[in-house]
Amino acid sequence: MRNQGDLGSYVVDVQLKEVAYAALHNEWDELELDEKLKRFQALQAADAEEFFRELNAQDEAEILLALPTRDQRLWIRTLDPDDAADVLQEMEEEQDRHHFLELLDEKTRNEVTALLAYSEDQAGGLMSPRYIRLRPDMTVDEALAYLRIQALEQVETIYFVYVLDPQQKLLGVLSVRRLLSSRHNQKVSEVMRTNVVTVPEDADQEILSRLFAEHNLLAIPVVDADKHMKGIVTIDDIVDVVEEEATEDIQKMGGSEALGESYLKIDLPTMIQKRAGWLIVLFLGELLTANAMGFFEDEIARAVVLTLFLPLIISSGGNAGSQASTLVVRAMSLGEVRLKDWWRVIEREAMVGLCIGIILGIVGFIRVLAWDAAFHTYGPHSFLLGIAVGLTLVGIVLWGTISGSVLPFVLKRAGFDPASASTPFVATIVDVTGVLLYFGVANVILRGTLL
């Protein structure tokens, strides 16, 4: 038994270890590889295993490659087959993949090799081949006894068991709770559920994440074309996928390519390459705005006051278009909107854009009159100027909203990622058309007065 002094020292030691563990988590991305390795190896065995499993595949690969050969076998074997496959896919050199495959036991090596045949963004690349399986002719008592044996092995989850025929075709699924609450002499085939949600082995990860969301599932069986069960994807596997997909969409909508790795880890040349391309395209697009303004050079020379409202007008249209684009792209990614819904979306956004445009138009009109009344800034034709600004705001907000909602459908139909309908891209389109619309309206309303 520890005395009071020993107990105090023990508590302090535990607290220091917890602080060191938490600090390593917080500082991990900022550390150089040598320091990462040093501090990782300083962790207690249990803490090191927990920490290693919590790392993403890229970091796990980095640590494995840096470890001494004697430790590599230990750590690669702590990973489940699907996690080991993810780590090997992060290794660029084929010889490194082969080296770590050889460190695995034969059963795991075969499982990992089979998983590597799939793309990492397919259901087959995300699944685990280790799950609990039962025969339909087993009694509940036999199934429970067999369940205890399989639970001792490394299986992905013990909450659900899968009923397969001799050809390994999926017949049904059964929760452990249901199994425990059934009569001991009932057959598994009598208590299993046959309406099972499954996913093809080549299904994209976006489809998979949508199925999890729609059906509130903890695991989904993966089957081949002949309904042979290949493995299961669990909810924890798909959480990272959802985060990755959302990150890619946000980055694309921000006007850059998807970075593909952590912000702080990506090297400077790659960062510039992924961001410069779109900015060049957007810059060339904005040159059209200068050309459009050049077309109205005479009008600007006669009524310089018109240019005061140009930034306000084109930014309002760009903001409205960006809103619409963001909402439609997100609805597409969640499966709420499909290509066939394009006309419904346009109708809806046109009505929204018109209403918002009228509101902004009224605000713009009042702003011109109020400012002129207070400071006599715009001259004797301020009322007509206010009408021109107000009507243009109605038109540009309506046009921006429609453009922002249509562009994702156009890109989707053409086979591109709708997220590429980035907010800067929509804003560029609206900028050019906004100049044309503004000076067109001003020409009609102010001709014979300011123009």
VODO-785245 format. One record per residue (C-alpha): residue in one letter; residue number from 1; x, y, z. Coordinates in nm, 3 decimals, padded with zeros to 5 digits. Example, Ala and Ser with C-alpha at 12.3 -4.5 7.8 and 13.67 -1.06 7.14 Angstrom:
<nodes>
(node A,1,(01.230,-00.450,00.780)),
(node S,2,(01.367,-00.106,00.714)),
</nodes>
This chain:
<nodes>
(node M,1,(00.000,00.000,00.000)),
(node R,2,(00.131,00.347,-00.091)),
(node N,3,(00.184,00.593,00.195)),
(node Q,4,(00.054,00.948,00.165)),
(node G,5,(00.382,01.079,00.021)),
(node D,6,(00.398,00.804,-00.239)),
(node L,7,(00.034,00.863,-00.332)),
(node G,8,(00.099,01.234,-00.378)),
(node S,9,(00.398,01.162,-00.602)),
(node Y,10,(00.191,00.912,-00.801)),
(node V,11,(-00.087,01.168,-00.858)),
(node V,12,(00.168,01.429,-00.966)),
(node D,13,(00.330,01.182,-01.209)),
(node V,14,(-00.009,01.097,-01.364)),
(node Q,15,(-00.095,01.465,-01.400)),
(node L,16,(00.240,01.541,-01.564)),
(node K,17,(00.192,01.254,-01.810)),
(node E,18,(-00.158,01.380,-01.896)),
(node V,19,(-00.022,01.730,-01.953)),
(node A,20,(00.259,01.596,-02.174)),
(node Y,21,(00.011,01.385,-02.374)),
(node A,22,(-00.228,01.679,-02.426)),
(node A,23,(00.060,01.914,-02.512)),
(node L,24,(00.188,01.677,-02.778)),
(node H,25,(-00.158,01.667,-02.933)),
(node N,26,(-00.176,02.046,-02.946)),
(node E,27,(00.177,02.103,-03.074)),
(node W,28,(00.204,01.807,-03.313)),
(node D,29,(00.153,01.996,-03.640)),
(node E,30,(00.409,02.260,-03.544)),
(node L,31,(00.692,02.016,-03.461)),
(node E,32,(00.970,01.902,-03.690)),
(node L,33,(00.987,01.530,-03.763)),
(node D,34,(01.285,01.466,-03.532)),
(node E,35,(01.107,01.633,-03.241)),
(node K,36,(00.783,01.445,-03.319)),
(node L,37,(00.967,01.114,-03.311)),
(node K,38,(01.154,01.199,-02.991)),
(node R,39,(00.842,01.300,-02.800)),
(node F,40,(00.636,01.012,-02.939)),
(node Q,41,(00.894,00.759,-02.823)),
(node A,42,(00.897,00.923,-02.479)),
(node L,43,(00.529,00.837,-02.422)),
(node Q,44,(00.429,00.541,-02.208)),
(node A,45,(00.341,00.232,-02.415)),
(node A,46,(-00.037,00.259,-02.362)),
(node D,47,(-00.037,00.634,-02.427)),
(node A,48,(00.181,00.591,-02.736)),
(node E,49,(-00.057,00.332,-02.884)),
(node E,50,(-00.361,00.551,-02.820)),
(node F,51,(-00.183,00.856,-02.961)),
(node F,52,(-00.066,00.665,-03.270)),
(node R,53,(-00.416,00.540,-03.348)),
(node E,54,(-00.555,00.893,-03.319)),
(node L,55,(-00.317,01.030,-03.584)),
(node N,56,(-00.431,01.062,-03.943)),
(node A,57,(-00.292,00.823,-04.204)),
(node Q,58,(-00.039,01.076,-04.332)),
(node D,59,(00.110,01.133,-03.987)),
(node E,60,(00.113,00.760,-03.912)),
(node A,61,(00.303,00.697,-04.235)),
(node E,62,(00.551,00.973,-04.148)),
(node I,63,(00.619,00.823,-03.805)),
(node L,64,(00.647,00.466,-03.936)),
(node L,65,(00.902,00.566,-04.198)),
(node A,66,(01.109,00.749,-03.935)),
(node L,67,(01.107,00.471,-03.676)),
(node P,68,(01.394,00.224,-03.642)),
(node T,69,(01.334,-00.101,-03.830)),
(node R,70,(01.292,-00.296,-03.505)),
(node D,71,(00.996,-00.077,-03.406)),
(node Q,72,(00.825,-00.062,-03.744)),
(node R,73,(00.690,-00.417,-03.718)),
(node L,74,(00.533,-00.344,-03.378)),
(node W,75,(00.356,-00.027,-03.484)),
(node I,76,(00.229,-00.135,-03.826)),
(node R,77,(00.074,-00.438,-03.654)),
(node T,78,(-00.122,-00.221,-03.412)),
(node L,79,(-00.335,-00.097,-03.701)),
(node D,80,(-00.652,-00.260,-03.831)),
(node P,81,(-00.632,-00.375,-04.195)),
(node D,82,(-00.828,-00.078,-04.331)),
(node D,83,(-00.613,00.168,-04.135)),
(node A,84,(-00.294,-00.007,-04.246)),
(node A,85,(-00.409,00.018,-04.608)),
(node D,86,(-00.470,00.392,-04.565)),
(node V,87,(-00.120,00.435,-04.424)),
(node L,88,(00.044,00.242,-04.709)),
(node Q,89,(-00.145,00.453,-04.963)),
(node E,90,(00.017,00.761,-04.808)),
(node M,91,(00.365,00.621,-04.881)),
(node E,92,(00.494,00.747,-05.214)),
(node E,93,(00.767,00.486,-05.268)),
(node E,94,(00.656,00.142,-05.382)),
(node Q,95,(00.947,-00.017,-05.199)),
(node D,96,(00.824,00.133,-04.870)),
(node R,97,(00.478,-00.017,-04.925)),
(node H,98,(00.629,-00.356,-05.002)),
(node H,99,(00.856,-00.334,-04.694)),
(node F,100,(00.568,-00.270,-04.455)),
(node L,101,(00.348,-00.532,-04.617)),
(node E,102,(00.619,-00.786,-04.543)),
(node L,103,(00.614,-00.685,-04.175)),
(node L,104,(00.248,-00.791,-04.140)),
(node D,105,(00.133,-01.142,-04.056)),
(node E,106,(00.007,-01.345,-04.352)),
(node K,107,(-00.366,-01.302,-04.281)),
(node T,108,(-00.342,-00.926,-04.236)),
(node R,109,(-00.111,-00.894,-04.536)),
(node N,110,(-00.368,-01.061,-04.758)),
(node E,111,(-00.645,-00.839,-04.621)),
(node V,112,(-00.443,-00.521,-04.671)),
(node T,113,(-00.336,-00.624,-05.022)),
(node A,114,(-00.702,-00.678,-05.116)),
(node L,115,(-00.794,-00.335,-04.980)),
(node L,116,(-00.512,-00.167,-05.173)),
(node A,117,(-00.675,-00.285,-05.496)),
(node Y,118,(-00.950,-00.028,-05.437)),
(node S,119,(-00.924,00.347,-05.472)),
(node E,120,(-00.905,00.518,-05.135)),
(node D,121,(-01.225,00.715,-05.209)),
(node Q,122,(-01.430,00.401,-05.281)),
(node A,123,(-01.632,00.197,-05.033)),
(node G,124,(-01.393,-00.094,-05.086)),
(node G,125,(-01.100,00.125,-04.988)),
(node L,126,(-01.272,00.238,-04.668)),
(node M,127,(-01.411,-00.094,-04.549)),
(node S,128,(-01.276,-00.333,-04.291)),
(node P,129,(-01.277,-00.704,-04.385)),
(node R,130,(-01.309,-00.800,-04.018)),
(node Y,131,(-01.666,-00.836,-03.900)),
(node I,132,(-01.870,-01.094,-03.710)),
(node R,133,(-02.052,-01.341,-03.932)),
(node L,134,(-02.307,-01.612,-03.852)),
(node R,135,(-02.484,-01.893,-04.036)),
(node P,136,(-02.864,-01.874,-04.076)),
(node D,137,(-02.919,-02.225,-03.936)),
(node M,138,(-02.751,-02.151,-03.602)),
(node T,139,(-02.962,-02.130,-03.288)),
(node V,140,(-02.941,-01.819,-03.075)),
(node D,141,(-02.738,-02.006,-02.812)),
(node E,142,(-02.492,-02.129,-03.077)),
(node A,143,(-02.469,-01.781,-03.222)),
(node L,144,(-02.389,-01.628,-02.882)),
(node A,145,(-02.118,-01.885,-02.817)),
(node Y,146,(-01.968,-01.820,-03.160)),
(node L,147,(-01.998,-01.446,-03.101)),
(node R,148,(-01.784,-01.472,-02.788)),
(node I,149,(-01.513,-01.652,-02.984)),
(node Q,150,(-01.510,-01.397,-03.267)),
(node A,151,(-01.519,-01.102,-03.026)),
(node L,152,(-01.181,-01.215,-02.892)),
(node E,153,(-01.034,-01.148,-03.236)),
(node Q,154,(-00.980,-00.803,-03.384)),
(node V,155,(-01.316,-00.716,-03.536)),
(node E,156,(-01.433,-00.371,-03.643)),
(node T,157,(-01.750,-00.372,-03.434)),
(node I,158,(-01.944,-00.614,-03.214)),
(node Y,159,(-02.273,-00.423,-03.221)),
(node F,160,(-02.396,-00.594,-03.537)),
(node V,161,(-02.347,-00.941,-03.680)),
(node Y,162,(-02.399,-01.043,-04.041)),
(node V,163,(-02.568,-01.359,-04.159)),
(node L,164,(-02.407,-01.519,-04.464)),
(node D,165,(-02.482,-01.828,-04.670)),
(node P,166,(-02.206,-02.082,-04.760)),
(node Q,167,(-02.117,-01.873,-05.068)),
(node Q,168,(-02.060,-01.569,-04.840)),
(node K,169,(-02.365,-01.388,-04.977)),
(node L,170,(-02.533,-01.152,-04.733)),
(node L,171,(-02.870,-01.278,-04.611)),
(node G,172,(-02.943,-01.047,-04.320)),
(node V,173,(-02.815,-00.845,-04.026)),
(node L,174,(-02.874,-00.885,-03.656)),
(node S,175,(-02.795,-00.655,-03.364)),
(node V,176,(-02.634,-00.810,-03.060)),
(node R,177,(-02.917,-00.664,-02.852)),
(node R,178,(-03.171,-00.848,-03.064)),
(node L,179,(-02.967,-01.166,-03.034)),
(node L,180,(-02.951,-01.142,-02.654)),
(node S,181,(-03.326,-01.079,-02.624)),
(node S,182,(-03.429,-01.373,-02.847)),
(node R,183,(-03.526,-01.722,-02.726)),
(node H,184,(-03.228,-01.954,-02.695)),
(node N,185,(-03.367,-02.214,-02.937)),
(node Q,186,(-03.472,-01.975,-03.214)),
(node K,187,(-03.287,-01.990,-03.542)),
(node V,188,(-03.078,-01.693,-03.650)),
(node S,189,(-03.276,-01.686,-03.974)),
(node E,190,(-03.593,-01.625,-03.771)),
(node V,191,(-03.465,-01.321,-03.584)),
(node M,192,(-03.241,-01.154,-03.841)),
(node R,193,(-03.346,-00.849,-04.044)),
(node T,194,(-03.339,-00.902,-04.420)),
(node N,195,(-03.400,-00.547,-04.547)),
(node V,196,(-03.033,-00.450,-04.520)),
(node V,197,(-02.889,-00.126,-04.655)),
(node T,198,(-02.577,-00.220,-04.853)),
(node V,199,(-02.333,-00.037,-05.075)),
(node P,200,(-02.141,-00.161,-05.383)),
(node E,201,(-01.767,-00.203,-05.336)),
(node D,202,(-01.693,00.059,-05.603)),
(node A,203,(-01.936,00.322,-05.463)),
(node D,204,(-01.792,00.670,-05.415)),
(node Q,205,(-01.735,00.791,-05.060)),
(node E,206,(-01.987,01.074,-05.108)),
(node I,207,(-02.263,00.819,-05.176)),
(node L,208,(-02.152,00.625,-04.872)),
(node S,209,(-02.160,00.928,-04.642)),
(node R,210,(-02.507,01.017,-04.773)),
(node L,211,(-02.635,00.668,-04.685)),
(node F,212,(-02.505,00.702,-04.329)),
(node A,213,(-02.681,01.036,-04.294)),
(node E,214,(-03.010,00.922,-04.449)),
(node H,215,(-03.045,00.599,-04.250)),
(node N,216,(-02.867,00.691,-03.922)),
(node L,217,(-02.654,00.379,-03.942)),
(node L,218,(-02.349,00.273,-03.741)),
(node A,219,(-02.217,00.038,-04.009)),
(node I,220,(-02.293,-00.046,-04.372)),
(node P,221,(-02.206,-00.379,-04.540)),
(node V,222,(-02.005,-00.361,-04.862)),
(node V,223,(-02.098,-00.614,-05.130)),
(node D,224,(-01.980,-00.700,-05.479)),
(node A,225,(-02.196,-00.728,-05.791)),
(node D,226,(-02.309,-01.081,-05.691)),
(node K,227,(-02.400,-00.974,-05.335)),
(node H,228,(-02.097,-01.144,-05.180)),
(node M,229,(-02.010,-00.957,-04.863)),
(node K,230,(-01.664,-00.800,-04.874)),
(node G,231,(-01.654,-00.600,-04.550)),
(node I,232,(-01.815,-00.320,-04.351)),
(node V,233,(-01.769,00.055,-04.330)),
(node T,234,(-01.836,00.199,-03.984)),
(node I,235,(-01.945,00.549,-03.889)),
(node D,236,(-01.601,00.640,-03.751)),
(node D,237,(-01.449,00.559,-04.092)),
(node I,238,(-01.687,00.796,-04.266)),
(node V,239,(-01.645,01.091,-04.026)),
(node D,240,(-01.300,01.166,-04.168)),
(node V,241,(-01.439,01.133,-04.521)),
(node V,242,(-01.716,01.384,-04.451)),
(node E,243,(-01.463,01.628,-04.305)),
(node E,244,(-01.233,01.579,-04.605)),
(node E,245,(-01.514,01.632,-04.857)),
(node A,246,(-01.640,01.944,-04.677)),
(node T,247,(-01.286,02.083,-04.664)),
(node E,248,(-01.236,02.026,-05.037)),
(node D,249,(-01.566,02.194,-05.122)),
(node I,250,(-01.489,02.496,-04.905)),
(node Q,251,(-01.141,02.532,-05.056)),
(node K,252,(-01.277,02.510,-05.410)),
(node M,253,(-01.554,02.757,-05.336)),
(node G,254,(-01.288,02.993,-05.202)),
(node G,255,(-01.130,03.006,-05.548)),
(node S,256,(-00.846,02.754,-05.517)),
(node E,257,(-00.783,02.388,-05.587)),
(node A,258,(-00.827,02.143,-05.302)),
(node L,259,(-00.502,02.143,-05.104)),
(node G,260,(-00.511,01.771,-05.031)),
(node E,261,(-00.322,01.800,-04.703)),
(node S,262,(-00.294,02.005,-04.386)),
(node Y,263,(-00.260,02.380,-04.437)),
(node L,264,(00.061,02.405,-04.232)),
(node K,265,(00.219,02.099,-04.395)),
(node I,266,(00.175,02.186,-04.760)),
(node D,267,(00.494,02.334,-04.909)),
(node L,268,(00.502,02.688,-05.043)),
(node P,269,(00.542,02.607,-05.417)),
(node T,270,(00.244,02.369,-05.407)),
(node M,271,(00.036,02.625,-05.218)),
(node I,272,(00.115,02.889,-05.482)),
(node Q,273,(00.042,02.647,-05.767)),
(node K,274,(-00.298,02.548,-05.628)),
(node R,275,(-00.406,02.908,-05.564)),
(node A,276,(-00.252,03.100,-05.852)),
(node G,277,(-00.436,02.918,-06.132)),
(node W,278,(-00.783,03.027,-06.037)),
(node L,279,(-00.666,03.378,-05.948)),
(node I,280,(-00.519,03.420,-06.296)),
(node V,281,(-00.846,03.307,-06.453)),
(node L,282,(-01.041,03.545,-06.228)),
(node F,283,(-00.801,03.830,-06.303)),
(node L,284,(-00.846,03.780,-06.677)),
(node G,285,(-01.222,03.777,-06.621)),
(node E,286,(-01.207,04.101,-06.427)),
(node L,287,(-01.026,04.263,-06.722)),
(node L,288,(-01.360,04.239,-06.899)),
(node T,289,(-01.496,04.473,-06.631)),
(node A,290,(-01.238,04.733,-06.732)),
(node N,291,(-01.334,04.682,-07.098)),
(node A,292,(-01.702,04.729,-07.010)),
(node M,293,(-01.627,05.052,-06.825)),
(node G,294,(-01.422,05.170,-07.122)),
(node F,295,(-01.729,05.122,-07.339)),
(node F,296,(-01.910,05.383,-07.123)),
(node E,297,(-01.613,05.621,-07.107)),
(node D,298,(-01.812,05.918,-07.240)),
(node E,299,(-02.094,05.866,-06.989)),
(node I,300,(-01.845,05.847,-06.702)),
(node A,301,(-01.673,06.167,-06.821)),
(node R,302,(-02.008,06.354,-06.827)),
(node A,303,(-02.137,06.216,-06.496)),
(node V,304,(-01.852,06.110,-06.268)),
(node V,305,(-02.104,06.077,-05.985)),
(node L,306,(-02.220,05.751,-06.144)),
(node T,307,(-01.892,05.579,-06.053)),
(node L,308,(-01.949,05.646,-05.683)),
(node F,309,(-02.217,05.377,-05.672)),
(node L,310,(-02.048,05.123,-05.899)),
(node P,311,(-01.863,04.929,-05.623)),
(node L,312,(-02.184,04.915,-05.415)),
(node I,313,(-02.387,04.779,-05.705)),
(node I,314,(-02.149,04.513,-05.835)),
(node S,315,(-02.058,04.393,-05.484)),
(node S,316,(-02.430,04.353,-05.402)),
(node G,317,(-02.477,04.138,-05.712)),
(node G,318,(-02.163,03.935,-05.634)),
(node N,319,(-02.270,03.878,-05.273)),
(node A,320,(-02.616,03.763,-05.383)),
(node G,321,(-02.465,03.527,-05.640)),
(node S,322,(-02.220,03.388,-05.385)),
(node Q,323,(-02.503,03.320,-05.142)),
(node A,324,(-02.705,03.133,-05.403)),
(node S,325,(-02.404,02.934,-05.526)),
(node T,326,(-02.304,02.831,-05.173)),
(node L,327,(-02.655,02.717,-05.083)),
(node V,328,(-02.705,02.519,-05.406)),
(node V,329,(-02.362,02.351,-05.393)),
(node R,330,(-02.419,02.246,-05.032)),
(node A,331,(-02.767,02.116,-05.113)),
(node M,332,(-02.617,01.915,-05.399)),
(node S,333,(-02.348,01.764,-05.178)),
(node L,334,(-02.612,01.659,-04.923)),
(node G,335,(-02.830,01.505,-05.194)),
(node E,336,(-03.112,01.751,-05.128)),
(node V,337,(-03.094,01.883,-05.486)),
(node R,338,(-03.032,01.683,-05.805)),
(node L,339,(-02.983,01.777,-06.168)),
(node K,340,(-03.351,01.720,-06.243)),
(node D,341,(-03.439,01.989,-05.986)),
(node W,342,(-03.266,02.267,-06.182)),
(node W,343,(-03.583,02.448,-06.286)),
(node R,344,(-03.735,02.437,-05.936)),
(node V,345,(-03.414,02.585,-05.796)),
(node I,346,(-03.407,02.863,-06.058)),
(node E,347,(-03.771,02.951,-05.993)),
(node R,348,(-03.709,02.961,-05.620)),
(node E,349,(-03.389,03.165,-05.645)),
(node A,350,(-03.542,03.406,-05.899)),
(node M,351,(-03.821,03.486,-05.653)),
(node V,352,(-03.574,03.522,-05.366)),
(node G,353,(-03.342,03.738,-05.578)),
(node L,354,(-03.628,03.962,-05.689)),
(node C,355,(-03.749,04.018,-05.332)),
(node I,356,(-03.401,04.086,-05.197)),
(node G,357,(-03.326,04.308,-05.496)),
(node I,358,(-03.638,04.518,-05.429)),
(node I,359,(-03.539,04.554,-05.064)),
(node L,360,(-03.184,04.661,-05.152)),
(node G,361,(-03.315,04.883,-05.430)),
(node I,362,(-03.539,05.073,-05.186)),
(node V,363,(-03.250,05.105,-04.941)),
(node G,364,(-03.022,05.232,-05.220)),
(node F,365,(-03.283,05.485,-05.339)),
(node I,366,(-03.338,05.618,-04.986)),
(node R,367,(-02.962,05.635,-04.932)),
(node V,368,(-02.912,05.859,-05.239)),
(node L,369,(-03.194,06.098,-05.144)),
(node A,370,(-03.103,06.111,-04.774)),
(node W,371,(-02.736,06.177,-04.840)),
(node D,372,(-02.814,06.446,-05.095)),
(node A,373,(-03.063,06.612,-04.860)),
(node A,374,(-02.800,06.620,-04.586)),
(node F,375,(-02.492,06.719,-04.786)),
(node H,376,(-02.621,06.831,-05.133)),
(node T,377,(-02.372,06.595,-05.293)),
(node Y,378,(-02.544,06.469,-05.608)),
(node G,379,(-02.691,06.786,-05.758)),
(node P,380,(-03.040,06.867,-05.891)),
(node H,381,(-03.095,06.527,-06.048)),
(node S,382,(-03.047,06.319,-05.733)),
(node F,383,(-03.401,06.179,-05.755)),
(node L,384,(-03.335,06.030,-06.102)),
(node L,385,(-02.993,05.910,-05.984)),
(node G,386,(-03.162,05.735,-05.691)),
(node I,387,(-03.408,05.564,-05.927)),
(node A,388,(-03.120,05.449,-06.151)),
(node V,389,(-02.931,05.306,-05.853)),
(node G,390,(-03.243,05.140,-05.709)),
(node L,391,(-03.352,04.977,-06.035)),
(node T,392,(-02.998,04.858,-06.107)),
(node L,393,(-02.978,04.697,-05.763)),
(node V,394,(-03.301,04.508,-05.831)),
(node G,395,(-03.167,04.383,-06.163)),
(node I,396,(-02.814,04.297,-06.052)),
(node V,397,(-02.924,04.113,-05.737)),
(node L,398,(-03.179,03.916,-05.940)),
(node W,399,(-02.918,03.836,-06.206)),
(node G,400,(-02.652,03.746,-05.948)),
(node T,401,(-02.887,03.512,-05.764)),
(node I,402,(-02.992,03.335,-06.083)),
(node S,403,(-02.630,03.308,-06.205)),
(node G,404,(-02.512,03.168,-05.872)),
(node S,405,(-02.785,02.906,-05.869)),
(node V,406,(-02.747,02.801,-06.235)),
(node L,407,(-02.367,02.769,-06.247)),
(node P,408,(-02.343,02.462,-06.018)),
(node F,409,(-02.593,02.278,-06.239)),
(node V,410,(-02.399,02.369,-06.555)),
(node L,411,(-02.073,02.243,-06.402)),
(node K,412,(-02.236,01.925,-06.271)),
(node R,413,(-02.387,01.854,-06.612)),
(node A,414,(-02.048,01.907,-06.776)),
(node G,415,(-01.888,01.656,-06.540)),
(node F,416,(-01.706,01.904,-06.315)),
(node D,417,(-01.727,01.947,-05.940)),
(node P,418,(-02.009,02.195,-05.862)),
(node A,419,(-01.795,02.336,-05.582)),
(node S,420,(-01.579,02.485,-05.856)),
(node A,421,(-01.861,02.740,-05.892)),
(node S,422,(-01.659,02.934,-05.639)),
(node T,423,(-01.781,03.257,-05.495)),
(node P,424,(-01.505,03.462,-05.666)),
(node F,425,(-01.598,03.305,-06.001)),
(node V,426,(-01.964,03.399,-05.961)),
(node A,427,(-01.863,03.746,-05.844)),
(node T,428,(-01.647,03.794,-06.155)),
(node I,429,(-01.936,03.711,-06.386)),
(node V,430,(-02.166,03.949,-06.200)),
(node D,431,(-01.903,04.227,-06.197)),
(node V,432,(-01.886,04.239,-06.576)),
(node T,433,(-02.260,04.221,-06.631)),
(node G,434,(-02.321,04.463,-06.344)),
(node V,435,(-02.125,04.739,-06.518)),
(node L,436,(-02.322,04.686,-06.838)),
(node L,437,(-02.655,04.681,-06.653)),
(node Y,438,(-02.580,04.988,-06.439)),
(node F,439,(-02.472,05.214,-06.721)),
(node G,440,(-02.748,05.079,-06.945)),
(node V,441,(-03.013,05.172,-06.689)),
(node A,442,(-02.845,05.507,-06.619)),
(node N,443,(-02.842,05.584,-06.993)),
(node V,444,(-03.217,05.532,-07.014)),
(node I,445,(-03.316,05.721,-06.698)),
(node L,446,(-03.062,06.005,-06.699)),
(node R,447,(-03.048,06.081,-07.071)),
(node G,448,(-03.113,06.448,-07.127)),
(node T,449,(-03.024,06.535,-06.766)),
(node L,450,(-02.685,06.414,-06.637)),
(node L,451,(-02.613,06.225,-06.964)),
</nodes>
